[in-house]
Amino acid sequence: SYELTQTPSVSVSPGQTASITCSGDKLGDKYVAWYQQKPGQSPVLVMHQDTKRPSGIPERFSGSNSGNTATLTISGTQAMDEADYYCQAWDSSTVVFGGGTKLTVL
Amino acid sequence: QVTLKESGPVLVKPTETLTLTCTVSGFSLSDARVGVSWIRQPPGKALEWLVHIFSNDEKSYSTSLKSRLTISKDTSKSQVLLTMTNPDPVDTATYYCARRYCGSTSCEGIWYFDLWGRGTPVTVSS
């Protein structure tokens, strides 16, 4: 079965750029979505089809996907961006989620 | 307002069958652009996709859980049902329903969930 691998944790200082990666075999050939989940809340879509930001998501969120790695980049990270982030793709008629990355802003 | 809301038992015994309901509002389950998935999250762990139902009633199941899951929908009631047989304590999780929306002329490979319910916690214990 297809697997998506994420670094368990990433730390960033306020105002700096955070990069959260997701890796999988030939992931660049697939569309990747990203979700933000804060404690006790449901996931929120922050990026889809690799680079598309849903309405209401700040411009500091951007995405890329090439080769075996997709990246969610948060420029000028704010304290409110501290959360768990999950990547997601579709493979062989199934939805696959990554293991999640905990972003700490300190 | 477009919403999804999960409901079901908080506690279920391993000998019982778990049935969860997702009630949607603000869109129709017969809309060709939408489908609904069930996704779960054990305490402190990652999201796990379970199953999806398309507007034309086709289904896609997680390979590992396919034998235990059944998804169905009642369009007139705007509800999507999930049943899980032989629940085990490892099935303890928050269960979410989420909407897949695709307005493109071709949706092949385009999978993302633009709306999620608040989730319903389920504990499996005797």
Interface residues (C-beta under 8 A of the other chain):
Chain A: S1 K30 Y31 A33 Y35 S42 P43 V44 L45 H48 Q49 P54 Y86 Q88 A89 W90 S93 T94 V95 V96 F97 G98 G99 G100
Chain B: S37 I39 A46 L47 E48 W49 H52 S60 Y61 S62 T63 S64 Y96 A98 G109 I110 W111 Y112 F113 D114 W116 G117 R118 G119
